[in-house]
Amino acid sequence: MHIMLNTHGMVEFTVKAREHQGTKSLDLTIPAKIVEEANISPGDIFKIQVSKDEDTLNIQYIRVYSKK
């Protein structure tokens, strides 16, 4: 994971897609700072919305259930 400041002074994170053992799925890690600030817990459930625009892939996670 890498942490950078963008041109607007906001923190940006980069994460690496990793293989998920035994499947074709990939895992993306949610950085600890985001986990803490958003109160994300193991077991939380998210709906995923995907959009593509030329060379940009946007993956939006919308929490639909919080274990806390």
N, C-alpha and C positions, 0 to 999 in steps of 0.2 A: 504494500500500500504506500502511496505517496501523497503528501499533503502540499498544496500549492496555494498561493494567493492569485486570484485573477485580476484583471485590469480594474475591476470595481472594488477591490479590497476585500472580496469575499473569499472564504476558504473553499477550495475545491479538493476533492479526494479522487485518486485513481485507484482502481482495484483490478486484479487479474482474474479472469475466468479460469476456474480449475475444474478438472474432471471430477465427476461424481462417481464413486466406485461402483462398477457393475452396470452402469446405465449410460445412455447418450446425453443425459442432462449435464449441465454445468452449474457450478456454485459460484456466486458472487458474494464476497464478504461485506457485511455492513460494518463500516468503521466504528470502533468503540465510542467515539465522541458522539456520533449520530445515535447509536443505541442508547446512550445515557440521556441525551437531550430529548429524544422522542419516546423515552420509556418503553423501548421494545424489549420483549421477553421471549425466551424460547417457548414455542407453542402459539404465539400470535399468528393469526391467519391474515394473508394479504390477497387482494384481487390485483391482477397484473393487467395493465393496459400498455400496448406497444404501438408506437408510431414510427414511421421512417420518412425522412425527408432528404433525398439525394444521398449524401454521405453520412448523415446523422441518424443514429438509432436512439430513440427515447424509450426507456422502460420506466413506467410509473407504478409504484407499489402503493395500493390504497388499503389501509388496515381495515378489515371488516370484523375482526374479533381480537380483543385484548385479553390475555390470560390474567392480567393484574386486576 
